[in-house]
Amino acid sequence: LRQMLDVGEKYPNVKDMRRWVLEPALKELNTGTDLAVTAEPRRQGRKITGFIFTIAKTDQMALDI
């Protein structure tokens, strides 16, 4: 995931990467598109070893302008 997002070791702690990279990206996707995206941490004990992404299409009502 770090390679795909091109963050390398800029955020060595998962909590920092989640706070500064994942959460803003998910918020932008959820508000700007008709998708509902969530990232659930996959754990091995207390350590986060990855994320499970769930993507669903939402039915948004069209607004009359």
DRENPA-3360 file (N, C-alpha, C; in nm, 2 decimals, always signed):
BEGIN
1 = LRQMLDVG = +0.08/-0.12/+0.00/+0.00/+0.00/+0.00/+0.09/+0.12/+0.00 ~ +0.20/+0.12/+0.08/+0.29/+0.24/+0.08/+0.34/+0.26/-0.06 ~ +0.38/+0.16/-0.13/+0.43/+0.18/-0.27/+0.33/+0.23/-0.36 ~ +0.20/+0.18/-0.35/+0.10/+0.22/-0.44/+0.06/+0.37/-0.42 ~ +0.07/+0.41/-0.29/+0.04/+0.55/-0.26/+0.16/+0.64/-0.27 ~ +0.27/+0.58/-0.29/+0.40/+0.65/-0.31/+0.44/+0.74/-0.19 ~ +0.42/+0.68/-0.07/+0.45/+0.75/+0.06/+0.58/+0.70/+0.11 ~ +0.63/+0.58/+0.07/+0.76/+0.53/+0.12/+0.76/+0.52/+0.27;
9 = EKYPNVKD = +0.86/+0.58/+0.33/+0.88/+0.58/+0.47/+0.85/+0.72/+0.53 ~ +0.78/+0.80/+0.46/+0.74/+0.94/+0.50/+0.66/+0.93/+0.63 ~ +0.57/+0.83/+0.64/+0.49/+0.81/+0.75/+0.52/+0.67/+0.81 ~ +0.62/+0.66/+0.90/+0.66/+0.53/+0.95/+0.56/+0.46/+1.03 ~ +0.47/+0.53/+1.10/+0.37/+0.48/+1.19/+0.24/+0.46/+1.11 ~ +0.17/+0.35/+1.12/+0.05/+0.33/+1.05/-0.05/+0.43/+1.09 ~ -0.06/+0.47/+1.22/-0.16/+0.57/+1.26/-0.14/+0.70/+1.19 ~ -0.01/+0.74/+1.16/+0.01/+0.87/+1.09/-0.03/+0.86/+0.94;
17 = MRRWVLEP = +0.01/+0.74/+0.88/-0.03/+0.72/+0.74/-0.18/+0.72/+0.73 ~ -0.25/+0.66/+0.82/-0.39/+0.65/+0.82/-0.46/+0.79/+0.84 ~ -0.40/+0.87/+0.93/-0.46/+1.00/+0.96/-0.43/+1.10/+0.85 ~ -0.31/+1.10/+0.79/-0.27/+1.20/+0.70/-0.29/+1.16/+0.55 ~ -0.30/+1.03/+0.52/-0.31/+0.99/+0.38/-0.45/+0.92/+0.36 ~ -0.48/+0.81/+0.43/-0.60/+0.73/+0.40/-0.73/+0.81/+0.43 ~ -0.74/+0.86/+0.55/-0.87/+0.92/+0.59/-0.90/+1.04/+0.50 ~ -0.81/+1.13/+0.46/-0.85/+1.24/+0.37/-0.89/+1.19/+0.23;
25 = ALKELNTG = -0.82/+1.08/+0.19/-0.85/+1.02/+0.05/-0.99/+0.96/+0.06 ~ -1.02/+0.89/+0.16/-1.15/+0.82/+0.18/-1.26/+0.93/+0.19 ~ -1.24/+1.03/+0.26/-1.33/+1.14/+0.28/-1.36/+1.21/+0.14 ~ -1.26/+1.23/+0.06/-1.28/+1.29/-0.07/-1.35/+1.20/-0.16 ~ -1.32/+1.07/-0.16/-1.39/+0.97/-0.24/-1.54/+0.96/-0.20 ~ -1.57/+0.96/-0.07/-1.70/+0.94/-0.03/-1.79/+1.07/-0.05 ~ -1.73/+1.19/-0.05/-1.81/+1.31/-0.07/-1.82/+1.35/-0.22 ~ -1.72/+1.32/-0.30/-1.71/+1.37/-0.43/-1.76/+1.27/-0.54;
33 = TDLAVTAE = -1.79/+1.14/-0.50/-1.83/+1.04/-0.60/-1.95/+0.97/-0.55 ~ -2.01/+0.88/-0.63/-2.12/+0.80/-0.59/-2.08/+0.67/-0.53 ~ -1.96/+0.67/-0.47/-1.90/+0.55/-0.41/-1.90/+0.57/-0.26 ~ -1.92/+0.46/-0.19/-1.89/+0.45/-0.04/-1.78/+0.36/-0.02 ~ -1.66/+0.42/+0.02/-1.54/+0.35/+0.04/-1.50/+0.35/+0.19 ~ -1.47/+0.23/+0.24/-1.42/+0.21/+0.38/-1.29/+0.14/+0.38 ~ -1.21/+0.16/+0.48/-1.08/+0.09/+0.50/-1.08/+0.03/+0.64 ~ -1.09/-0.10/+0.65/-1.09/-0.16/+0.78/-0.95/-0.22/+0.80;
41 = PRRQGRKI = -0.89/-0.19/+0.91/-0.76/-0.24/+0.94/-0.76/-0.40/+0.96 ~ -0.67/-0.47/+0.90/-0.65/-0.61/+0.93/-0.54/-0.62/+1.03 ~ -0.57/-0.69/+1.14/-0.48/-0.70/+1.25/-0.42/-0.84/+1.27 ~ -0.30/-0.85/+1.32/-0.24/-0.97/+1.37/-0.20/-0.94/+1.51 ~ -0.29/-0.98/+1.60/-0.27/-0.93/+1.74/-0.31/-0.79/+1.75 ~ -0.23/-0.71/+1.80/-0.25/-0.56/+1.81/-0.20/-0.49/+1.69 ~ -0.11/-0.55/+1.61/-0.04/-0.49/+1.50/-0.13/-0.48/+1.38 ~ -0.14/-0.37/+1.31/-0.21/-0.36/+1.19/-0.12/-0.41/+1.08;
49 = TGFIFTIA = -0.16/-0.51/+1.01/-0.08/-0.57/+0.90/-0.13/-0.54/+0.76 ~ -0.24/-0.47/+0.75/-0.30/-0.44/+0.62/-0.43/-0.37/+0.64 ~ -0.50/-0.35/+0.52/-0.63/-0.29/+0.53/-0.72/-0.37/+0.43 ~ -0.85/-0.38/+0.47/-0.95/-0.44/+0.38/-1.03/-0.32/+0.33 ~ -1.03/-0.30/+0.20/-1.11/-0.19/+0.14/-1.24/-0.25/+0.09 ~ -1.35/-0.18/+0.13/-1.48/-0.21/+0.08/-1.53/-0.09/+0.00 ~ -1.58/-0.13/-0.12/-1.63/-0.02/-0.21/-1.77/-0.06/-0.26 ~ -1.86/+0.03/-0.24/-2.00/+0.01/-0.28/-2.05/+0.13/-0.35;
57 = KTDQMALD = -2.14/+0.11/-0.44/-2.20/+0.22/-0.51/-2.32/+0.27/-0.44 ~ -2.33/+0.40/-0.42/-2.45/+0.46/-0.35/-2.54/+0.52/-0.45 ~ -2.67/+0.51/-0.41/-2.77/+0.57/-0.50/-2.80/+0.71/-0.44 ~ -2.75/+0.81/-0.50/-2.77/+0.95/-0.46/-2.89/+1.01/-0.54 ~ -2.97/+1.08/-0.47/-3.08/+1.15/-0.54/-3.03/+1.27/-0.62 ~ -3.08/+1.29/-0.73/-3.04/+1.41/-0.81/-3.11/+1.53/-0.75 ~ -3.03/+1.64/-0.75/-3.09/+1.76/-0.69/-3.13/+1.85/-0.81 ~ -3.25/+1.91/-0.79/-3.30/+2.01/-0.89/-3.23/+2.14/-0.87;
65 = I = -3.17/+2.20/-0.97/-3.10/+2.33/-0.95/-3.17/+2.43/-1.04;
% end
